[in-house]
Amino acid sequence: MSAFSLVTLVSLVSTVFTKQLDAHPSQQQHRHWAQICSGNPTNQIRGCDRYGCGNFGADRHDGKAKHAGVDVICSDGATVFAPFSGQLSGPIRFFHNGNAIDDGMQLMFPDLTSSPSLPGYCVKLVCIHPIRYHGHIRRGQQLGKMLPMQKVYPGIISHIHVENCDHSDPTHLLTPAVPPSPQRDGRWAAVCAGNPTNEIRGCDKYGCGYYGAPRRDGKGKHSAVDVICADGATVYAPFSGQLSGPVKFFHNGNAIDDGVQIRGSGFCVKLLCIHPIRYNGAISKGQVLGRMLPMQRVFPGITSHIHIENCDHSDPTSNLERGKGQ
């Protein structure tokens, strides 16, 4: 074979291989999607505001329906990126009224007829204006820009509505493709949005939030720690592990009688007074776990908080120190 022919063959093989990589990205993308919005590298999900909550399954239409997507926080006008490589189609009109945010598109990967062995995704991204509605796009490539949501819903947490075409929960796919923070020092991630240091509730008219604080007029002791968390705030997993629940603390069905247990490597903890996005399955450290329930409805004037209790009733305080942001 001549040198020219050999070079030509190598070039051809290289081109074909590159096209295959484009069509079949690394398996890593099948576990986690890329960052969707500039300024939100962890694909943080909208918590609760006066218009509702952004987690999958949140109440809609006064409790008569459920949220079939996930709302990824995104500032008006921010750049939007493709969460995975695939084919575009659209436009998608979510509101069907032509308002300022009634635009979006669908992204699908792969062509399942030619690649039946690969995991497939089909997702709708709404409230964005894409740079185009058709053609191929690569993971992480600019997809478009966030539309002016504040014009339509003043005061809402601006966000991209991300909805799987089969209406399944995309939450676990939104976790960034980054290993969980090392747990060598045993410290957990921040548990509540707005409290990066896991600050513990002090004392109010209902009592104190530190471990061992008096309970039942001094006849009992607090076997947990109360981490400050505003009603409706987003709650994160303090460490990686397996979920189980629900966990009912009050056993009376009040507005905050919900929670979940996480069991991980060396840790087992119950997080109460929160509504988790799910009660079973794996979760990664720092991933959205759920939202804080309306504690003020039950205990007006209390310092709203998440009750965090080790399964063996030991003191979790040292693990909570230096949360995310330190």
C-alpha positions, 0 to 999 in steps of 0.5 A: 500500500502506498504512503498516500493510500495509507494516509487516506485510509487513516484519515477516513477511519479517523473521520468515521470514528469522530462521527461515531463519537458525536452520535454515541457520546461517552457513557458518562452522559447517560448517567448525568446531563450537562449544565443547562443554564449559565450561572447554575452549574449544579442544575439547582432546582427551583424551590417554592415561591408564591406561584408554587414549587419546582420539584417533580410532582409538586402540586398544580391547579390547587392540588388537582394536578401534579408537576410533570417536569422539573424547574431548573433555576435560570436568570432571565436572558441567561445562556442555555446549553444542551444537556446531552447530544441529540436531535432538535425539534420544535417549536414547543408552545407550552402556554399556547397563548403567545406570551413572552415565555411561550417558546421551547424545543424538544431534544432527543438522543439517540435514534433508537431504531439504529441504536437500540442498545443505548439509553435514550432520552427525550426531553422538552425544554420550555421557556427558552428561545433556541438558536434553532429548532432543528438539526443536531446539537452536541452536549454543552453546546449553546442551545439558546437563551432564557426568556423574560419570565419576570414579565409574565410572573413577577417575583417568581424564581425564573427557571427552565421547565424541563420535562421528559417526553414520557413524563418520568422524573428527570431529577436524578439526571440533572445531577452534575457529572461530578463525583460527590464531595469527598467525605474524608473529614466526615462533614456533610454538605449544606442541607438547606438553601440559604443556610450554607453553614448548616447554622443550628436553630437557637432558642425561641418560645418553643425551645432550643435546637441544639443536641441535648436541649431540654424537652417536655419540661426538662423530663427529656432531651433533644436527640437531634439537631435543628438546622435552620431552614425557611419554609419552602426552601430547597433541601439537599442531601447531606451525603450520598446514600439510599433513601427510605421512608416516609418518616412520620415524626408527629404521627398526626398528619399535620402540615410538617409530618413528613420526612425521609431517611438516608443511609450511606457509608458510615451514616444513617440520618432522618431528616424531618419536616421536609417533603422529599422528591421521592422516598426510595432510591439512591441520592448523591451528596448535594443533590436536591432532596426535597423542600422545607414544609410550612412550619409556621402553620404549625408553630407560628413564630418558631425558627423554621428548621429541619429536624436532623436525627442520627438513626442511633440517636448520637450527636450529628453536630460535628458532621454538620459543621462547615457545610457547603460554602465553607 
